[in-house]
Amino acid sequence: MTSGKAGDPDHGVELLWRGAEPEPRPGLSLGRIVRTGIELADADGLEGLSMRKVADRLGFTTMSLYRHVPGRDQLVDLMRDEVLGEHEAGRSGADGEDPPGSGWRPRLEACARQAWQIYTRHPWLAEVRGSRHLPGPNAIAHYDYMLGTLVGTALTPSEVIAVANLVGRFVNAEALLLIETRREERRSGVSEEEWWGARDSLYERLDRYPTLSYLWESGGWDHPEDSFEFGLRRTLDGIEALIRHRDETRDETKLCEECGTELEPVPSGRPRVYCSRACQQRAYRKRKSA
């Protein structure tokens, strides 16, 4: 039984990284529980998800679910990793490689768009809040690919990580706005456009604000920019400007980060960081013992 392990992060890792299950026999399985949780969350959001509702949908008792997953939090982590397996970015070639000549920007943009499509299919993903949700193999594979789109540019290793995280947070923020809008529309039965269109009592008070009045009279709200498209383009523009600046100012002389020996340039692919395997292992041992 897994009951009693709901607060054990290591057990959560074991669940997420358990590997592919054999085709389930008739009855209850972890895969069926996860898929049912996704169906419920797709329909009602995370607020409509509970172990009892999953059990009722499957026709089992709630206690029988705890033999497979210790609690709701672990179920949400499993559901999250399952839907993140829908990412296709980085799998365009026969072996999952990108087309020859594709640069960092189209690959990173494809990552963001894939993530956005998954969020629109499963809006509850944006409701998975907090900094301690364990990643599973699908989440790590996608994150590794995102990082790989930027390795080989002029960005430093810490900037590569920061840029990937920035793009991920942008998509998440847009998805959160989307789910909040949908929730209000379901609750009220009134669309966002209709609700704001009926706020004449507010608009008649805005003529005292000159900038708002100017933009209104100039048609600034007649054809608004698509929030996701505009934000993604501007985010990528900023990253591109940073990479261009780094390219213009970087010193092409590369030194081993462990011993300081000058490194031989590599024609393509991941840049070298250490001059030898021995230096790499020494650096790893230092980081591990720090």
C-alpha positions in Angstrom: 0.0 0.0 0.0 1.1 3.6 -0.6 -1.0 5.2 2.1 1.2 7.0 4.6 3.6 8.1 1.9 1.7 11.2 0.8 4.3 13.5 2.4 7.3 11.6 1.0 8.9 13.4 -2.0 11.1 10.4 -2.7 8.1 8.2 -3.1 6.7 10.8 -5.5 9.8 10.5 -7.6 9.4 6.7 -7.7 5.9 7.1 -8.9 6.8 9.6 -11.6 9.8 7.7 -12.9 8.3 4.2 -12.6 8.8 3.5 -16.3 6.2 2.3 -18.8 3.6 0.0 -17.3 2.5 -3.2 -19.0 -0.9 -3.1 -20.7 -3.3 -3.0 -17.7 -5.5 -6.0 -17.0 -9.2 -5.3 -16.3 -9.5 -3.5 -13.0 -7.8 -0.6 -11.3 -4.4 0.6 -12.3 -2.3 3.7 -11.8 -2.6 4.6 -15.5 -6.4 4.5 -15.4 -6.4 6.6 -12.3 -4.2 9.3 -13.9 -6.2 9.4 -17.1 -9.5 9.7 -15.2 -8.0 12.5 -13.1 -7.1 14.3 -16.3 -10.6 13.9 -17.7 -12.1 15.4 -14.5 -9.6 18.3 -14.4 -10.2 19.0 -18.1 -13.9 19.3 -17.4 -14.0 21.1 -14.0 -10.5 22.4 -13.3 -8.4 21.3 -10.3 -11.0 22.6 -8.0 -13.3 19.9 -9.2 -10.7 17.1 -8.7 -10.7 14.8 -5.7 -9.7 11.3 -5.0 -13.3 10.5 -4.2 -14.5 11.8 -7.6 -11.8 9.8 -9.4 -12.9 6.7 -7.5 -16.6 7.3 -8.3 -15.8 7.7 -12.0 -13.9 4.5 -12.0 -16.4 2.6 -9.9 -14.1 1.8 -7.0 -13.8 2.9 -3.4 -11.6 5.8 -2.5 -9.4 3.6 -0.3 -8.6 1.4 -3.3 -7.0 4.4 -5.1 -4.6 4.8 -2.2 -3.1 1.4 -3.0 -1.7 3.0 -6.2 -1.2 6.7 -5.4 -0.8 8.2 -1.9 -2.8 11.4 -2.3 -4.2 14.1 -4.5 -0.9 16.1 -4.7 0.9 13.1 -6.1 -1.9 12.4 -8.5 -1.7 16.0 -9.8 2.1 15.6 -10.4 1.4 12.4 -12.3 -1.4 14.0 -14.4 0.9 17.0 -15.1 3.7 14.8 -16.4 1.3 12.7 -18.5 -0.1 15.7 -20.4 3.4 17.2 -20.9 4.2 14.1 -22.9 2.0 15.7 -25.6 5.0 18.0 -26.5 6.2 17.4 -30.1 8.9 20.1 -30.3 12.2 18.4 -30.9 10.7 15.3 -32.4 10.4 16.5 -36.0 13.1 14.2 -37.4 13.2 10.5 -37.5 15.3 10.3 -34.4 13.8 13.3 -32.7 16.3 15.8 -34.2 15.6 19.2 -35.6 15.7 20.0 -39.3 19.2 21.0 -40.5 19.9 24.7 -40.2 17.1 25.5 -37.7 18.3 28.2 -35.3 17.6 28.7 -31.6 14.7 31.1 -32.2 12.4 28.9 -34.3 13.1 25.9 -32.0 12.4 27.9 -28.8 9.3 29.4 -30.4 8.1 25.9 -31.3 8.6 24.9 -27.6 6.5 27.8 -26.4 3.7 27.2 -28.9 3.6 23.5 -28.1 3.3 24.4 -24.4 0.5 26.9 -25.2 -1.5 24.3 -27.1 -1.2 21.9 -24.2 -2.3 24.5 -21.8 -5.3 25.3 -24.0 -6.3 21.6 -24.0 -5.6 21.2 -20.3 -6.1 24.7 -18.7 -5.8 23.2 -15.2 -2.0 23.0 -15.7 -1.9 26.7 -14.9 -3.5 26.0 -11.6 -0.6 23.7 -10.5 1.0 26.3 -8.3 4.0 26.2 -5.9 7.7 25.6 -6.3 7.8 22.0 -5.1 5.9 20.0 -7.7 8.2 17.1 -8.7 9.0 16.9 -12.4 8.6 13.6 -14.2 10.4 12.3 -17.3 8.2 14.1 -19.8 8.6 17.4 -18.0 12.4 16.9 -17.8 12.6 15.9 -21.4 10.8 19.1 -22.5 12.9 21.3 -20.2 16.1 19.6 -21.5 15.1 20.3 -25.0 14.3 24.0 -24.2 17.7 24.4 -22.7 19.3 22.7 -25.7 17.8 25.2 -28.1 20.0 27.9 -26.4 23.2 26.0 -25.7 25.8 27.0 -28.4 24.6 30.6 -28.4 26.6 33.4 -26.8 24.6 33.1 -23.6 26.3 32.0 -20.4 25.1 28.7 -18.8 23.2 30.7 -16.1 21.6 32.9 -18.8 20.5 29.8 -20.8 18.7 28.5 -17.7 17.2 32.0 -17.0 15.9 32.4 -20.6 14.3 29.0 -20.6 12.6 29.7 -17.3 11.5 33.2 -18.5 9.8 31.7 -21.6 8.1 29.0 -19.4 6.8 31.6 -17.0 5.4 33.7 -19.8 3.4 30.8 -21.2 2.2 29.9 -17.7 1.1 33.4 -17.0 -0.9 33.6 -20.2 -2.5 30.3 -19.5 -3.5 31.4 -16.0 -5.2 34.5 -17.5 -7.0 32.2 -19.9 -8.3 29.8 -17.2 -9.4 32.7 -15.0 -11.4 34.2 -17.9 -13.0 30.8 -18.7 -13.9 30.2 -15.1 -15.7 33.6 -14.8 -17.5 32.9 -18.1 -18.7 29.6 -16.8 -19.7 31.0 -13.5 -21.7 34.0 -14.9 -22.9 32.6 -18.2 -21.7 35.9 -19.7 -18.7 36.2 -22.1 -15.8 38.5 -21.3 -16.6 40.7 -24.2 -20.3 41.0 -23.2 -19.5 41.7 -19.6 -17.0 44.6 -20.3 -19.2 45.9 -23.1 -22.0 46.5 -20.5 -19.8 48.7 -18.2 -21.1 52.1 -19.4 -21.3 53.3 -15.8 -17.5 52.9 -15.7 -16.7 54.3 -19.2 -18.6 57.5 -18.6 -16.2 58.4 -15.8 -13.0 57.9 -17.8 -13.1 61.0 -19.9 -11.1 62.9 -17.2 -8.1 60.7 -18.0 -6.3 62.2 -21.0 -4.1 59.2 -22.0 -7.0 56.7 -21.8 -9.2 59.1 -23.7 -6.6 59.6 -26.5 -6.1 55.9 -26.9 -9.8 55.2 -26.9 -10.6 57.8 -29.5 -7.6 56.6 -31.6 -9.1 53.1 -31.8 -6.6 51.5 -29.5 -9.2 49.0 -28.1 -10.9 48.4 -31.4 -8.5 45.7 -32.6 -6.5 44.6 -29.6 -3.2 42.7 -30.0 -3.4 39.0 -29.3 -1.9 38.7 -25.9 0.0 35.5 -26.4 1.3 36.3 -29.9 2.4 39.8 -29.0 4.1 38.7 -25.7 5.9 35.8 -27.3 7.3 37.9 -30.1 8.5 40.6 -27.8 10.0 38.1 -25.4 11.9 36.4 -28.2 13.0 39.8 -29.5 14.5 40.6 -26.2 16.3 37.3 -26.0 17.6 37.8 -29.5 18.9 41.3 -28.6 20.8 39.8 -25.6 22.3 37.0 -27.7 23.4 39.6 -30.4 25.0 41.8 -27.7 26.8 38.8 -26.3 28.0 37.8 -29.8 29.4 41.3 -30.4 31.2 41.5 -27.1 32.3 38.0 -26.2 35.9 36.9 -26.0 36.4 33.9 -28.3 39.3 32.6 -26.2 37.9 29.8 -24.1 39.6 28.5 -21.1 39.1 25.3 -19.1 36.9 26.2 -16.1 39.0 23.8 -13.9 42.6 24.4 -14.8 42.6 27.4 -17.1 44.1 25.7 -20.1 43.1 27.3 -23.4 40.5 25.1 -25.2 40.5 24.1 -28.8 37.4 25.5 -30.6 34.7 23.1 -31.7 33.2 23.5 -35.2 29.6 22.9 -34.1 27.4 21.6 -31.3 27.9 22.0 -27.5 30.9 24.2 -26.6 33.7 22.6 -24.5 33.9 23.6 -20.9 36.8 21.4 -19.7 40.0 20.4 -21.4 39.9 16.8 -20.3 37.8 14.2 -18.6 40.0 14.5 -15.6 39.2 18.2 -15.2 35.5 17.5 -15.7 35.5 14.9 -12.9 37.5 17.2 -10.5 35.0 20.0 -11.1 32.1 17.6 -10.5 33.6 16.4 -7.2 34.1 20.0 -6.0 30.5 20.9 -6.8 29.2 17.7 -5.1 31.2 18.4 -1.9 30.4 22.1 -1.8 
